[in-house]
Amino acid sequence: MGKLMFGWDDKIACIQSVGVKGQDDEPLCLAYKTSKLFVGAGVYLKDEGYVLGDPAQKDRFYPWPEQAQVKAWQAEGLLPDPLPGYSIPALEYAFAYSLWLVILVMVAWALGQRALTKRRQARDALIPVSRGPPQVVTEGDKFINQTVTAMLQPGEQVQHQALALRSAEELSHVYFVALTSQRLILISSKRKFRGYVFENAGVEEVPRAQIADVTENAYELTFTLTTGGQFMIVVPRRLKEFSNQQEFVRDVPRLLAAVKAVGPVVQVA
């Protein structure tokens, strides 16, 4: 794993050997020097021009002499005349400006994800809002449904259910989430090496009357409460162990949003 870099980093690149010797009589080369500025990653490259470099020690060099000295050495054949040109490799520029490249890629990715989310939400808006009940097919579906059903009050019905995370980074701690006709129920559990632990490790409940609004962005649902607080859950969109992920993301925000959803509400048989 690469480490972060900070400050200036100088680099010498030899172009060709020359007859000029160093102060310790070491052979030198005609070289060019570049300086890169790093703030975690590269942000700037400065071309410092010609120097006299030590081929044996890449970080050792002598500053380029005055023009009169250059002419004298050229007249003696110790330096080429004319001086050869050089070009800094594109890879050096990419490394030197890597922070900007990373930012550019991140911005492009975020814009792309936003566009994909907008198109998906537009397609979802054309589908009638469902009040459930959810599909009960897999072992995961059955566990959520059976656990939540045991908690229902008279007349209360399960409308949607899914597996969720509290954040995209918190992968070990999961929630079995259900929206009923009266409340949002979050059943705490955890992941194992392969799959999920089907157990009830604690329950959180939010009455629907306390949910002022729900917004969705890239499968992250943000719940705004009437008390002014907020909380977020992330609903992975495709999991073979759970059948109702996409329906939960599609319909729960529309059922609980402050603005009435467009389109008819349907009851799934």
C-alpha positions as CSV (number, residue, x, y, z in Angstrom):
1,M,0.0,0.0,0.0
2,G,1.5,3.3,-1.1
3,K,2.3,6.0,1.5
4,L,1.2,9.6,1.4
5,M,3.8,12.2,0.4
6,F,4.1,15.8,1.5
7,G,6.4,18.6,0.5
8,W,8.8,19.0,-2.4
9,D,10.5,16.1,-4.1
10,D,13.5,16.8,-6.5
11,K,14.5,14.5,-9.2
12,I,17.5,14.5,-11.6
13,A,17.4,12.8,-15.0
14,C,20.7,12.4,-16.9
15,I,20.6,13.3,-20.7
16,Q,24.2,12.4,-21.6
17,S,27.7,12.1,-20.2
18,V,29.9,15.2,-20.3
19,G,33.6,16.0,-19.8
20,V,33.1,18.2,-16.9
21,K,34.1,16.8,-13.5
22,G,32.7,17.4,-10.1
23,Q,34.5,18.8,-7.0
24,D,35.7,15.4,-6.1
25,D,36.7,14.7,-9.6
26,E,33.7,12.5,-10.2
27,P,32.2,12.2,-13.7
28,L,29.1,14.2,-14.3
29,C,26.2,14.1,-16.8
30,L,24.2,16.8,-18.5
31,A,20.8,16.5,-16.7
32,Y,17.6,18.3,-16.1
33,K,15.9,18.7,-12.7
34,T,12.2,18.6,-11.8
35,S,10.6,19.4,-8.5
36,K,7.2,18.0,-7.6
37,L,5.0,19.3,-4.8
38,F,3.0,16.7,-2.9
39,V,0.1,17.2,-0.5
40,G,-0.7,13.5,0.1
41,A,-0.6,13.1,-3.7
42,G,1.0,15.2,-6.5
43,V,-0.4,18.7,-7.1
44,Y,2.4,20.5,-9.1
45,L,5.5,20.0,-11.2
46,K,8.2,22.6,-11.8
47,D,10.8,22.2,-14.6
48,E,14.0,23.5,-13.1
49,G,16.0,23.3,-16.3
50,Y,19.6,22.0,-16.8
51,V,21.9,20.9,-14.0
52,L,25.1,18.9,-13.8
53,G,24.2,15.6,-12.2
54,D,26.1,12.8,-10.6
55,P,25.1,9.5,-12.3
56,A,26.2,7.5,-9.3
57,Q,24.0,9.5,-6.8
58,K,20.7,10.4,-8.4
59,D,19.9,13.0,-5.7
60,R,23.3,14.9,-6.1
61,F,23.7,17.6,-8.6
62,Y,25.5,20.9,-9.3
63,P,23.6,24.1,-10.3
64,W,23.8,25.1,-13.9
65,P,26.8,27.5,-14.3
66,E,26.7,31.0,-15.7
67,Q,26.4,31.5,-19.4
68,A,30.1,32.5,-19.8
69,Q,31.2,29.2,-18.1
70,V,28.9,27.2,-20.3
71,K,30.3,28.8,-23.5
72,A,33.9,28.1,-22.3
73,W,33.2,24.5,-21.6
74,Q,31.4,24.1,-25.0
75,A,34.5,25.7,-26.7
76,E,36.6,23.0,-24.9
77,G,34.3,20.2,-26.0
78,L,33.3,19.4,-22.4
79,L,29.6,20.3,-23.0
80,P,27.6,19.6,-26.2
81,D,27.0,22.6,-28.4
82,P,24.2,23.2,-29.0
83,L,22.7,21.7,-25.8
84,P,20.3,18.9,-26.5
85,G,16.6,19.3,-25.8
86,Y,14.7,17.1,-23.4
87,S,11.1,16.4,-22.6
88,I,9.6,15.3,-19.3
89,P,7.8,12.0,-19.7
90,A,4.0,12.0,-19.5
91,L,4.1,9.6,-16.6
92,E,6.0,12.1,-14.6
93,Y,3.3,14.7,-15.2
94,A,0.6,12.2,-14.3
95,F,2.4,11.4,-11.0
96,A,3.0,15.1,-10.3
97,Y,-0.7,16.0,-10.8
98,S,-2.1,12.7,-9.4
99,L,-4.2,14.5,-6.8
100,W,-6.0,16.5,-9.5
101,L,-6.5,13.3,-11.5
102,V,-8.0,11.5,-8.5
103,I,-10.3,14.4,-7.8
104,L,-11.3,14.5,-11.5
105,V,-12.1,10.8,-11.5
106,M,-14.1,11.1,-8.2
107,V,-16.1,14.0,-9.6
108,A,-16.8,12.2,-12.9
109,W,-17.8,9.0,-10.9
110,A,-20.1,11.0,-8.6
111,L,-21.7,12.8,-11.6
112,G,-22.2,9.5,-13.4
113,Q,-23.7,7.9,-10.3
114,R,-26.0,10.9,-9.9
115,A,-27.2,10.6,-13.5
116,L,-27.8,6.8,-13.1
117,T,-29.7,7.5,-9.9
118,K,-31.9,10.1,-11.6
119,R,-32.7,7.8,-14.5
120,R,-33.6,5.0,-12.1
121,Q,-35.7,7.2,-9.9
122,A,-37.5,8.5,-13.0
123,R,-38.3,4.8,-14.1
124,D,-39.4,4.0,-10.5
125,A,-41.8,6.9,-10.5
126,L,-43.7,5.4,-13.3
127,I,-44.3,2.2,-11.3
128,P,-47.4,2.3,-8.9
129,V,-46.5,2.6,-5.3
130,S,-47.0,-0.7,-3.5
131,R,-48.2,-1.2,0.1
132,G,-47.0,-4.8,0.1
133,P,-46.9,-7.4,1.4
134,P,-43.3,-8.2,0.6
135,Q,-42.2,-11.4,-1.1
136,V,-41.3,-14.2,1.3
137,V,-39.1,-16.6,-0.7
138,T,-35.6,-17.0,0.8
139,E,-34.4,-17.9,4.3
140,G,-33.6,-14.3,4.9
141,D,-37.1,-13.2,3.8
142,K,-38.7,-15.7,6.1
143,F,-36.6,-14.7,9.1
144,I,-37.5,-11.0,8.7
145,N,-41.1,-11.7,8.1
146,Q,-41.5,-14.1,11.0
147,T,-39.6,-11.9,13.4
148,V,-41.5,-8.8,12.5
149,T,-44.9,-10.6,12.4
150,A,-44.4,-11.6,16.1
151,M,-44.1,-7.9,17.0
152,L,-47.3,-6.7,15.1
153,Q,-50.1,-5.0,16.9
154,P,-53.7,-5.8,16.0
155,G,-54.5,-4.4,12.6
156,E,-50.8,-3.7,11.8
157,Q,-49.4,-5.1,8.5
158,V,-45.9,-5.5,7.0
159,Q,-45.6,-3.5,3.8
160,H,-41.9,-3.7,2.9
161,Q,-38.8,-5.4,4.3
162,A,-35.0,-5.5,3.4
163,L,-31.5,-5.9,4.8
164,A,-29.8,-2.6,5.4
165,L,-26.6,-1.1,6.8
166,R,-26.2,2.0,8.8
167,S,-23.4,3.2,6.5
168,A,-21.6,1.9,3.4
169,E,-18.4,1.5,5.6
170,E,-20.1,-0.4,8.4
171,L,-20.2,-3.9,6.9
172,S,-20.1,-6.1,10.0
173,H,-23.3,-4.7,11.6
174,V,-26.5,-5.1,9.7
175,Y,-30.2,-4.4,10.2
176,F,-33.2,-6.4,9.1
177,V,-35.6,-3.5,8.4
178,A,-39.4,-3.6,7.9
179,L,-41.9,-0.9,7.2
180,T,-45.3,-1.7,8.7
181,S,-48.5,0.3,8.4
182,Q,-47.6,1.9,11.8
183,R,-43.8,2.0,12.2
184,L,-40.3,1.4,10.9
185,I,-38.7,-1.5,12.6
186,L,-34.9,-2.1,12.6
187,I,-33.7,-5.5,14.0
188,S,-30.0,-5.5,14.8
189,S,-27.7,-8.3,13.7
190,K,-24.3,-9.0,12.1
191,R,-22.6,-10.6,9.2
192,K,-20.6,-13.8,9.3
193,F,-17.9,-14.9,6.9
194,R,-20.4,-16.1,4.4
195,G,-23.9,-14.7,4.8
196,Y,-25.7,-13.2,7.7
197,V,-26.6,-14.2,11.3
198,F,-30.3,-14.6,11.5
199,E,-30.9,-13.5,15.1
200,N,-32.6,-10.6,16.9
201,A,-29.8,-8.7,18.7
202,G,-32.0,-5.7,19.5
203,V,-34.8,-3.7,18.1
204,E,-35.2,0.0,17.2
205,E,-38.6,1.4,16.3
206,V,-39.7,4.7,14.8
207,P,-43.4,5.4,14.6
208,R,-44.5,6.5,11.1
209,A,-46.0,9.7,12.6
210,Q,-42.5,10.7,13.7
211,I,-41.1,10.4,10.1
212,A,-41.4,13.8,8.4
213,D,-39.7,12.9,5.1
214,V,-37.5,10.3,3.4
215,T,-35.1,10.9,0.5
216,E,-33.1,8.4,-1.5
217,N,-29.8,8.8,-3.3
218,A,-27.8,5.9,-4.7
219,Y,-29.6,3.4,-2.3
220,E,-29.0,5.6,0.7
221,L,-32.2,6.5,2.5
222,T,-32.2,9.5,4.7
223,F,-35.1,9.7,7.2
224,T,-36.0,13.2,8.6
225,L,-37.9,13.1,11.9
226,T,-40.5,15.5,13.1
227,T,-38.2,16.3,16.0
228,G,-35.6,17.6,13.6
229,G,-33.2,14.7,13.7
230,Q,-32.1,12.5,10.9
231,F,-30.7,9.0,10.4
232,M,-29.6,7.1,7.3
233,I,-29.6,3.5,6.2
234,V,-28.0,1.9,3.1
235,V,-30.0,-0.7,1.3
236,P,-27.8,-2.9,-1.0
237,R,-29.7,-3.3,-4.2
238,R,-29.1,-6.9,-5.1
239,L,-28.7,-9.7,-2.6
240,K,-29.6,-13.3,-3.3
241,E,-30.5,-13.9,0.3
242,F,-33.2,-11.1,0.2
243,S,-36.0,-10.6,-2.4
244,N,-37.3,-7.2,-1.6
245,Q,-34.3,-4.8,-1.7
246,Q,-35.2,-2.8,-4.8
247,E,-38.9,-2.6,-3.9
248,F,-37.9,-1.2,-0.4
249,V,-35.8,1.5,-2.0
250,R,-38.4,2.3,-4.6
251,D,-41.5,2.5,-2.5
252,V,-40.6,3.4,1.1
253,P,-39.5,6.9,0.3
254,R,-42.7,7.4,-1.7
255,L,-44.9,6.1,1.0
256,L,-43.3,8.2,3.7
257,A,-42.3,11.3,1.7
258,A,-43.7,14.7,2.7
259,V,-44.8,15.3,-0.8
260,K,-47.5,12.9,-2.0
261,A,-46.2,10.4,-4.5
262,V,-47.5,10.6,-8.1
263,G,-49.4,7.6,-9.2
264,P,-51.9,5.2,-7.7
265,V,-51.1,3.2,-4.6
266,V,-51.8,-0.5,-5.1
267,Q,-52.2,-3.5,-2.8
268,V,-50.2,-6.6,-3.9
269,A,-52.1,-9.8,-3.5
